[in-house]
Amino acid sequence: MSLQVPEGRVVRLLEEDEPASIHVERKLWFWQWGGKPISENTTRPDIEAYNLREIRIITVQTLLDNLITTITSVVSVTRITLIVEGNP
């Protein structure tokens, strides 16, 4: 997972307790137990789609992520949840 901002855009990072009007959750898939991304793993699409000028990112492993990873880790695939919060 990486924080990437579209070229020419200035984005401020939100503190943990600052309010955010946008909340987006996406599932990120990785191969080789997290070594190589399979899905889009940057924040750029969310910043562009919601025209965010302030952003906070959080990654979590939900219970469902853990259950799925338990099964898919046999073929070295893992999953996590990316939460992007922000304000336009």
C-alpha positions, 0 to 999 in steps of 0.5 A: 500500500502506498500513499500517492498523490496525483501530479500537481495536487497538494494534499494535507494529511489529516490527524487521527481525530479530525473530521472527514466527510468522505469514507471509502473502503477497498480491498487490497490483494497481494501476491507472495504474502504481501510482497507484490500487489495484485490490485490497485494499492495506491490512494491516487484513484480515491484522491482523484475520484473524490477530489480530496484535498485532505486525506487520512489512510488506514489499513486494517485486517478484518475478520473476513480478511483473515479468514480469506487469507487463511484459505488463499495463503496456500497459493501465497495470496493475502488480502487487507482492507484500505480505508481512505477518509478525507475532505474535498 
